[in-house]
Amino acid sequence: MKTVRRAHILLPQELVGEIDAIVGPRKRSAFLVETARAEIRRRRLLQFLESAEPAWKDKDHPELAKGSVAWVRKLRQEGQTRSTRMEQAARQNAHPGKKK
């Protein structure tokens, strides 16, 4: 179980009533936790979008050091090689004992 900490918060009575109408009085805490987490994610995203920090860092993507065209070609070649191996295995399974 996650460690929890009790926090005494004050909410306007009408807000408590609205929360209860949506989730019920026994699910207030879970609702408030979910809502707080969503708001934290939203604010962090806004902070990130407003920052000058670049989203893309070359050091995080060494596979693209030779350019995206080379990376895509490599992926396609790997896929073709895998397909060829699978086709050969399927043929061998269809004709056991027969090798090409």
PyMOL commands that place a pseudoatom at each C-alpha (Angstrom):
pseudoatom trace, name=CA, resn=MET, resi=1, chain=A, elem=C, hetatm=0, pos=[0.000, 0.000, 0.000]
pseudoatom trace, name=CA, resn=LYS, resi=2, chain=A, elem=C, hetatm=0, pos=[1.204, 3.491, -0.805]
pseudoatom trace, name=CA, resn=THR, resi=3, chain=A, elem=C, hetatm=0, pos=[2.062, 5.708, 2.097]
pseudoatom trace, name=CA, resn=VAL, resi=4, chain=A, elem=C, hetatm=0, pos=[-0.660, 8.252, 2.689]
pseudoatom trace, name=CA, resn=ARG, resi=5, chain=A, elem=C, hetatm=0, pos=[-0.752, 11.376, 4.756]
pseudoatom trace, name=CA, resn=ARG, resi=6, chain=A, elem=C, hetatm=0, pos=[-3.844, 12.906, 6.202]
pseudoatom trace, name=CA, resn=ALA, resi=7, chain=A, elem=C, hetatm=0, pos=[-4.319, 16.550, 5.210]
pseudoatom trace, name=CA, resn=HIS, resi=8, chain=A, elem=C, hetatm=0, pos=[-6.891, 18.801, 6.733]
pseudoatom trace, name=CA, resn=ILE, resi=9, chain=A, elem=C, hetatm=0, pos=[-8.428, 20.893, 3.973]
pseudoatom trace, name=CA, resn=LEU, resi=10, chain=A, elem=C, hetatm=0, pos=[-11.382, 23.217, 3.924]
pseudoatom trace, name=CA, resn=LEU, resi=11, chain=A, elem=C, hetatm=0, pos=[-13.829, 23.152, 1.044]
pseudoatom trace, name=CA, resn=PRO, resi=12, chain=A, elem=C, hetatm=0, pos=[-16.902, 25.268, 0.456]
pseudoatom trace, name=CA, resn=GLN, resi=13, chain=A, elem=C, hetatm=0, pos=[-20.053, 23.341, 1.407]
pseudoatom trace, name=CA, resn=GLU, resi=14, chain=A, elem=C, hetatm=0, pos=[-21.540, 23.650, -2.098]
pseudoatom trace, name=CA, resn=LEU, resi=15, chain=A, elem=C, hetatm=0, pos=[-18.356, 22.129, -3.600]
pseudoatom trace, name=CA, resn=VAL, resi=16, chain=A, elem=C, hetatm=0, pos=[-18.566, 19.170, -1.215]
pseudoatom trace, name=CA, resn=GLY, resi=17, chain=A, elem=C, hetatm=0, pos=[-22.197, 18.748, -2.268]
pseudoatom trace, name=CA, resn=GLU, resi=18, chain=A, elem=C, hetatm=0, pos=[-21.244, 18.751, -5.955]
pseudoatom trace, name=CA, resn=ILE, resi=19, chain=A, elem=C, hetatm=0, pos=[-18.474, 16.208, -5.379]
pseudoatom trace, name=CA, resn=ASP, resi=20, chain=A, elem=C, hetatm=0, pos=[-20.838, 13.980, -3.404]
pseudoatom trace, name=CA, resn=ALA, resi=21, chain=A, elem=C, hetatm=0, pos=[-23.426, 14.223, -6.175]
pseudoatom trace, name=CA, resn=ILE, resi=22, chain=A, elem=C, hetatm=0, pos=[-20.874, 12.969, -8.694]
pseudoatom trace, name=CA, resn=VAL, resi=23, chain=A, elem=C, hetatm=0, pos=[-18.928, 10.321, -6.770]
pseudoatom trace, name=CA, resn=GLY, resi=24, chain=A, elem=C, hetatm=0, pos=[-20.666, 9.917, -3.416]
pseudoatom trace, name=CA, resn=PRO, resi=25, chain=A, elem=C, hetatm=0, pos=[-19.424, 10.836, 0.051]
pseudoatom trace, name=CA, resn=ARG, resi=26, chain=A, elem=C, hetatm=0, pos=[-17.346, 7.664, 0.447]
pseudoatom trace, name=CA, resn=LYS, resi=27, chain=A, elem=C, hetatm=0, pos=[-15.277, 8.394, -2.639]
pseudoatom trace, name=CA, resn=ARG, resi=28, chain=A, elem=C, hetatm=0, pos=[-14.349, 12.028, -2.007]
pseudoatom trace, name=CA, resn=SER, resi=29, chain=A, elem=C, hetatm=0, pos=[-10.691, 11.335, -1.216]
pseudoatom trace, name=CA, resn=ALA, resi=30, chain=A, elem=C, hetatm=0, pos=[-10.136, 9.243, -4.350]
pseudoatom trace, name=CA, resn=PHE, resi=31, chain=A, elem=C, hetatm=0, pos=[-11.848, 11.906, -6.442]
pseudoatom trace, name=CA, resn=LEU, resi=32, chain=A, elem=C, hetatm=0, pos=[-9.737, 14.696, -4.954]
pseudoatom trace, name=CA, resn=VAL, resi=33, chain=A, elem=C, hetatm=0, pos=[-6.516, 12.677, -5.425]
pseudoatom trace, name=CA, resn=GLU, resi=34, chain=A, elem=C, hetatm=0, pos=[-7.394, 11.983, -9.072]
pseudoatom trace, name=CA, resn=THR, resi=35, chain=A, elem=C, hetatm=0, pos=[-8.314, 15.620, -9.658]
pseudoatom trace, name=CA, resn=ALA, resi=36, chain=A, elem=C, hetatm=0, pos=[-5.153, 16.919, -7.988]
pseudoatom trace, name=CA, resn=ARG, resi=37, chain=A, elem=C, hetatm=0, pos=[-2.948, 14.572, -10.037]
pseudoatom trace, name=CA, resn=ALA, resi=38, chain=A, elem=C, hetatm=0, pos=[-4.614, 15.651, -13.275]
pseudoatom trace, name=CA, resn=GLU, resi=39, chain=A, elem=C, hetatm=0, pos=[-4.104, 19.303, -12.380]
pseudoatom trace, name=CA, resn=ILE, resi=40, chain=A, elem=C, hetatm=0, pos=[-0.447, 18.713, -11.504]
pseudoatom trace, name=CA, resn=ARG, resi=41, chain=A, elem=C, hetatm=0, pos=[0.094, 16.989, -14.874]
pseudoatom trace, name=CA, resn=ARG, resi=42, chain=A, elem=C, hetatm=0, pos=[-1.640, 19.874, -16.652]
pseudoatom trace, name=CA, resn=ARG, resi=43, chain=A, elem=C, hetatm=0, pos=[0.438, 22.519, -14.889]
pseudoatom trace, name=CA, resn=ARG, resi=44, chain=A, elem=C, hetatm=0, pos=[3.704, 20.662, -15.499]
pseudoatom trace, name=CA, resn=LEU, resi=45, chain=A, elem=C, hetatm=0, pos=[2.837, 20.368, -19.172]
pseudoatom trace, name=CA, resn=LEU, resi=46, chain=A, elem=C, hetatm=0, pos=[2.068, 24.080, -19.367]
pseudoatom trace, name=CA, resn=GLN, resi=47, chain=A, elem=C, hetatm=0, pos=[5.337, 24.839, -17.581]
pseudoatom trace, name=CA, resn=PHE, resi=48, chain=A, elem=C, hetatm=0, pos=[7.234, 22.676, -20.059]
pseudoatom trace, name=CA, resn=LEU, resi=49, chain=A, elem=C, hetatm=0, pos=[5.492, 24.217, -23.058]
pseudoatom trace, name=CA, resn=GLU, resi=50, chain=A, elem=C, hetatm=0, pos=[6.274, 27.724, -21.814]
pseudoatom trace, name=CA, resn=SER, resi=51, chain=A, elem=C, hetatm=0, pos=[9.943, 26.937, -21.097]
pseudoatom trace, name=CA, resn=ALA, resi=52, chain=A, elem=C, hetatm=0, pos=[12.797, 27.528, -23.505]
pseudoatom trace, name=CA, resn=GLU, resi=53, chain=A, elem=C, hetatm=0, pos=[14.015, 23.959, -22.913]
pseudoatom trace, name=CA, resn=PRO, resi=54, chain=A, elem=C, hetatm=0, pos=[14.014, 22.029, -26.200]
pseudoatom trace, name=CA, resn=ALA, resi=55, chain=A, elem=C, hetatm=0, pos=[11.783, 18.956, -26.220]
pseudoatom trace, name=CA, resn=TRP, resi=56, chain=A, elem=C, hetatm=0, pos=[14.155, 17.038, -28.485]
pseudoatom trace, name=CA, resn=LYS, resi=57, chain=A, elem=C, hetatm=0, pos=[17.722, 16.382, -27.397]
pseudoatom trace, name=CA, resn=ASP, resi=58, chain=A, elem=C, hetatm=0, pos=[20.143, 14.697, -29.774]
pseudoatom trace, name=CA, resn=LYS, resi=59, chain=A, elem=C, hetatm=0, pos=[21.832, 12.828, -26.911]
pseudoatom trace, name=CA, resn=ASP, resi=60, chain=A, elem=C, hetatm=0, pos=[18.517, 11.087, -26.161]
pseudoatom trace, name=CA, resn=HIS, resi=61, chain=A, elem=C, hetatm=0, pos=[18.308, 9.719, -29.724]
pseudoatom trace, name=CA, resn=PRO, resi=62, chain=A, elem=C, hetatm=0, pos=[21.701, 8.274, -30.725]
pseudoatom trace, name=CA, resn=GLU, resi=63, chain=A, elem=C, hetatm=0, pos=[19.963, 6.048, -33.279]
pseudoatom trace, name=CA, resn=LEU, resi=64, chain=A, elem=C, hetatm=0, pos=[19.462, 9.156, -35.415]
pseudoatom trace, name=CA, resn=ALA, resi=65, chain=A, elem=C, hetatm=0, pos=[23.111, 10.292, -35.334]
pseudoatom trace, name=CA, resn=LYS, resi=66, chain=A, elem=C, hetatm=0, pos=[23.510, 9.358, -39.025]
pseudoatom trace, name=CA, resn=GLY, resi=67, chain=A, elem=C, hetatm=0, pos=[20.228, 11.031, -39.943]
pseudoatom trace, name=CA, resn=SER, resi=68, chain=A, elem=C, hetatm=0, pos=[16.631, 9.931, -40.017]
pseudoatom trace, name=CA, resn=VAL, resi=69, chain=A, elem=C, hetatm=0, pos=[16.857, 8.535, -43.559]
pseudoatom trace, name=CA, resn=ALA, resi=70, chain=A, elem=C, hetatm=0, pos=[19.574, 6.075, -42.525]
pseudoatom trace, name=CA, resn=TRP, resi=71, chain=A, elem=C, hetatm=0, pos=[17.579, 5.074, -39.444]
pseudoatom trace, name=CA, resn=VAL, resi=72, chain=A, elem=C, hetatm=0, pos=[14.412, 4.410, -41.470]
pseudoatom trace, name=CA, resn=ARG, resi=73, chain=A, elem=C, hetatm=0, pos=[16.382, 2.389, -44.041]
pseudoatom trace, name=CA, resn=LYS, resi=74, chain=A, elem=C, hetatm=0, pos=[17.910, 0.312, -41.235]
pseudoatom trace, name=CA, resn=LEU, resi=75, chain=A, elem=C, hetatm=0, pos=[14.446, -0.358, -39.749]
pseudoatom trace, name=CA, resn=ARG, resi=76, chain=A, elem=C, hetatm=0, pos=[13.081, -1.393, -43.125]
pseudoatom trace, name=CA, resn=GLN, resi=77, chain=A, elem=C, hetatm=0, pos=[16.047, -3.690, -43.746]
pseudoatom trace, name=CA, resn=GLU, resi=78, chain=A, elem=C, hetatm=0, pos=[15.602, -5.302, -40.319]
pseudoatom trace, name=CA, resn=GLY, resi=79, chain=A, elem=C, hetatm=0, pos=[11.918, -5.847, -41.070]
pseudoatom trace, name=CA, resn=GLN, resi=80, chain=A, elem=C, hetatm=0, pos=[12.697, -7.362, -44.461]
pseudoatom trace, name=CA, resn=THR, resi=81, chain=A, elem=C, hetatm=0, pos=[15.333, -9.659, -42.938]
pseudoatom trace, name=CA, resn=ARG, resi=82, chain=A, elem=C, hetatm=0, pos=[12.869, -10.782, -40.257]
pseudoatom trace, name=CA, resn=SER, resi=83, chain=A, elem=C, hetatm=0, pos=[10.161, -11.426, -42.873]
pseudoatom trace, name=CA, resn=THR, resi=84, chain=A, elem=C, hetatm=0, pos=[12.548, -13.452, -45.017]
pseudoatom trace, name=CA, resn=ARG, resi=85, chain=A, elem=C, hetatm=0, pos=[13.566, -15.593, -42.018]
pseudoatom trace, name=CA, resn=MET, resi=86, chain=A, elem=C, hetatm=0, pos=[9.930, -16.185, -41.095]
pseudoatom trace, name=CA, resn=GLU, resi=87, chain=A, elem=C, hetatm=0, pos=[9.066, -17.209, -44.664]
pseudoatom trace, name=CA, resn=GLN, resi=88, chain=A, elem=C, hetatm=0, pos=[11.994, -19.635, -44.752]
pseudoatom trace, name=CA, resn=ALA, resi=89, chain=A, elem=C, hetatm=0, pos=[10.981, -21.135, -41.394]
pseudoatom trace, name=CA, resn=ALA, resi=90, chain=A, elem=C, hetatm=0, pos=[7.381, -21.515, -42.588]
pseudoatom trace, name=CA, resn=ARG, resi=91, chain=A, elem=C, hetatm=0, pos=[8.554, -23.324, -45.741]
pseudoatom trace, name=CA, resn=GLN, resi=92, chain=A, elem=C, hetatm=0, pos=[10.777, -25.653, -43.715]
pseudoatom trace, name=CA, resn=ASN, resi=93, chain=A, elem=C, hetatm=0, pos=[7.914, -26.429, -41.338]
pseudoatom trace, name=CA, resn=ALA, resi=94, chain=A, elem=C, hetatm=0, pos=[5.623, -27.140, -44.280]
pseudoatom trace, name=CA, resn=HIS, resi=95, chain=A, elem=C, hetatm=0, pos=[8.174, -29.610, -45.748]
pseudoatom trace, name=CA, resn=PRO, resi=96, chain=A, elem=C, hetatm=0, pos=[10.103, -31.168, -42.831]
pseudoatom trace, name=CA, resn=GLY, resi=97, chain=A, elem=C, hetatm=0, pos=[13.408, -32.735, -43.815]
pseudoatom trace, name=CA, resn=LYS, resi=98, chain=A, elem=C, hetatm=0, pos=[13.621, -30.731, -47.013]
pseudoatom trace, name=CA, resn=LYS, resi=99, chain=A, elem=C, hetatm=0, pos=[16.313, -28.030, -46.930]
pseudoatom trace, name=CA, resn=LYS, resi=100, chain=A, elem=C, hetatm=0, pos=[16.926, -25.248, -49.393]
for i in range(1, 100): cmd.bond("trace and resi %d" % i, "trace and resi %d" % (i + 1))
show_as sticks, trace
zoom trace
